[in-house]
Amino acid sequence: MDSPHDSSALLRAVPLHPVHAGQDRDLVLPASSNRPCLISTSLTRLLTSCNTHRRFEDHVSAIASARMLNEDGRNSLRTALSQCLAQGLLISEQQLIERCRQSREAEQPPRKRIDTVGIVTRDRPSHLRKCIGSLVGNLRTFHRNTSIVVLDGSSEQARQVNRSLVAATSSETGISIRYGDLGDRIAFLYRLQKAGIPKEASEFCLLPQGGEVLSVGAGRNALLLETTQQLLLSLDDDTECRFSHHPEARKGLDFGSESDPMEFWFFRDRASATSFHQEEAVDLVGAHEALLGASPCHLLANWPDDIQITDACGHLFESLLTERGKIVLTFMGITGDSGMSCSGSLLTLLGSSYQRLTAGEHAFETALTSRELVRVAPCSTIGHSDWCMAYALGLDNSEFLPPFFPIFRNEDGLFGRLLQATGQHAFQGYVPWAIMHDPGPGRSYRPSEAFVTTVGFAELLGACINDCPISHAIQSRVGRFRILTTYLYELSVLPEQELSEYLQRLVTRLHAGRITLLESSLKRLDSPPDFWRRELKRVVETGSRDLGRRDRFVPHDLATLDGSARATALLKELLGRFANVMTWWPHMRQCTAELQQEGISLAPQTFC
């Protein structure tokens, strides 16, 4: 282990959680020791400046430059930081790694395996055929006996095709597949209602809505209930088990920031995207099992390859010190259709992704108009953000997870926001392979200015969740979830005028923040290409002009569904209905577990 005074050691202040104690002193509770101590307020401020890993002298230089200190001031600063080292208030990377390797977490037994691969489908038999065929092939190649469950929300005609497909696949391969259709789901709802779950809550949570309303979230909720107390891998029916990796992939483990670590490549068509690099055989279940359900501390202590913790966000850094938290979601990269709704967010890309985006005007136009891309992390990465796309999603469902919003697009993005709000120590793992995503032709991006002029229902509800105050003292996921439930219910009973004004402020704040982000990109980058600058300025100017529009809070998917005239009334209704689902969700999970003990399931048809 390196010496704390080793000039090459990368040092960082431990989280302190200070409370002012009077007389220019603070009571701090260092995460590294959990023993309270008194330090000067000036020392607290000094340590707050040391929130990234740097060498001792680099910390001195950065703080001295910010405070414009002379040499005497620098020497005083060195003395103060040396005092922090002696008190254990600064810790080196190597000390942290050794601490994890000697912790209780390092000695924990192997994690549970993924119990089930689930596929949610509705009225897309041709997609399901490709998905389940490639999945079965992958499980057989890697000798996996993982259970498969298909939850089908299709109409009667497609349901018959899907059931026959599942039966034939099982018969041909010898792999057992469980299947549940809408009839099975309705029968299960009846049992939930007999157990005391209100009909309105259970039906909105689990059943597809009528007409053209997208109800993917309802299928995902059924899958969460079916796999309660399990580790689950959820595949969308438009994915195929065809995998590729980052061109500069490495075997290490990165502890990352609060942003998505995946990098982008852009293509004019699917053929260009799939030929970008050679497909390879990947153990789908094993790739997710390497991260899912583990604690960050356990992974750091036991990872066989290089580890990088320099860029770890504050939450991850504290998790490593306190041995708390675990990986509750795992993501794969994507090849093919991006799954994104708007190209405007691409204007915020940094690093090598930005370089590829702006490699030329034709490349730039392709990126903003073609949905075909490759998006993948360079290595296994642990992160802490609310980003979530569920096309190939690992979930640790052995502990409490919130429900998905049952209808509309971006239900997975909203789920990520809700999970982050309820789980302070819930982390994400990024698997360093991309899976094929092929929803078929006909999809297009909304124009890039939509990034700062319109909002979807999921984004709006996510903004409400962000605005809910929850004390850090409340650690329980269920406890934090109940606070959010009450908050959304209280919003749903506001008078329409008050709710409209509140939502207008939230959306204005959301769009103003995105405009600021885009403007900061203009200021940060030296000599960006003119075509990129023109497009970014156009989007910013459009968003700025639009900030005063009074109906900007009306979600575009809601306006399409029912027009803008009664948007607020419909928003109130949906907020109230989801708050009702959230109220009963813990009870649904408990009732489902009890029903499963009796052999009653959402997927009772077994083919083998």
Stockholm file with secondary structure:
# STOCKHOLM 1.0

chainA/1-608         MDSPHDSSALLRAVPLHPVHAGQDRDLVLPASSNRPCLISTSLTRLLTSCNTHRRFEDHVSAIASARMLNEDGRNSLRTALSQCLAQGLLISEQQLIERCRQSREAEQPPRKRIDTVGIVTRDRPSHLRKCIGSLVGNLRTFHRNTSIVVLDGSSEQARQVNRSLVAATSSETGISIRYGDLGDRIAFLYRLQKAGIPKEASEFCLLPQGGEVLSVGAGRNALLLETTQQLLLSLDDDTECRFSHHPEARKGLDFGSESDPMEFWFFRDRASATSFHQEEAVDLVGAHEALLGASPCHLLANWPDDIQITDACGHLFESLLTERGKIVLTFMGITGDSGMSCSGSLLTLLGSSYQRLTAGEHAFETALTSRELVRVAPCSTIGHSDWCMAYALGLDNSEFLPPFFPIFRNEDGLFGRLLQATGQHAFQGYVPWAIMHDPGPGRSYRPSEAFVTTVGFAELLGACINDCPISHAIQSRVGRFRILTTYLYELSVLPEQELSEYLQRLVTRLHAGRITLLESSLKRLDSPPDFWRRELKRVVETGSRDLGRRDRFVPHDLATLDGSARATALLKELLGRFANVMTWWPHMRQCTAELQQEGISLAPQTFC
#=GR chainA/1-608 SS CCCTTCTTCEEEECCCCCEEEETTEEEECCTTTCCCEEEEHHHHHHHHTCCSCEEHHHHHHHHHHHHTCCHHHHHHHHHHHHHHHHTTSEEEHHHHHHHHHTSTGGGCCCCCCCCEEEEEESSCHHHHHHHHHHHHHHHHHTTCCCEEEEEECCCHHHHHHHHHHHHHHHHHHCCCEEEECHHHHHHHHHHHHHTTCCHHHHHHHHSCCSTTCCCHHHHHHHHHHHTTTSEEEEEETTEEEEEEECTTCCSCEEECCSSCCCEEEECSSHHHHHTSSCCBCCCHHHHHHTTTTCCHHHHHHHCSSCEECTTCCHHHHHHHHHTCCEEEEEEEEEEEECCCSBGGGGGGCCHHHHHHHTSCHHHHHHHHHCCEEEEECSSEEEECCSCCCCTEEEEETTSCCCCCCSSSSCHHHHHHHHHHHHCTTEEEEEEEEEEEECCCSCCCCBCTTHHHHCCCHHHHHHHHHHTSCCCTTCCCHHHHHHHHHHHHHHHHTSCHHHHHHHHHHHHHHHHHHHHHHHHHHHHHSSSCCHHHHHHHHHHHHHHHHHTTCTTTTSCHHHHHHHCSTTHHHHHHHHHHHHHHHHHHHHHHHHHHHHHHHTTCCSCCEEEC
#=GC SS_cons         CCCTTCTTCEEEECCCCCEEEETTEEEECCTTTCCCEEEEHHHHHHHHTCCSCEEHHHHHHHHHHHHTCCHHHHHHHHHHHHHHHHTTSEEEHHHHHHHHHTSTGGGCCCCCCCCEEEEEESSCHHHHHHHHHHHHHHHHHTTCCCEEEEEECCCHHHHHHHHHHHHHHHHHHCCCEEEECHHHHHHHHHHHHHTTCCHHHHHHHHSCCSTTCCCHHHHHHHHHHHTTTSEEEEEETTEEEEEEECTTCCSCEEECCSSCCCEEEECSSHHHHHTSSCCBCCCHHHHHHTTTTCCHHHHHHHCSSCEECTTCCHHHHHHHHHTCCEEEEEEEEEEEECCCSBGGGGGGCCHHHHHHHTSCHHHHHHHHHCCEEEEECSSEEEECCSCCCCTEEEEETTSCCCCCCSSSSCHHHHHHHHHHHHCTTEEEEEEEEEEEECCCSCCCCBCTTHHHHCCCHHHHHHHHHHTSCCCTTCCCHHHHHHHHHHHHHHHHTSCHHHHHHHHHHHHHHHHHHHHHHHHHHHHHSSSCCHHHHHHHHHHHHHHHHHTTCTTTTSCHHHHHHHCSTTHHHHHHHHHHHHHHHHHHHHHHHHHHHHHHHTTCCSCCEEEC
//
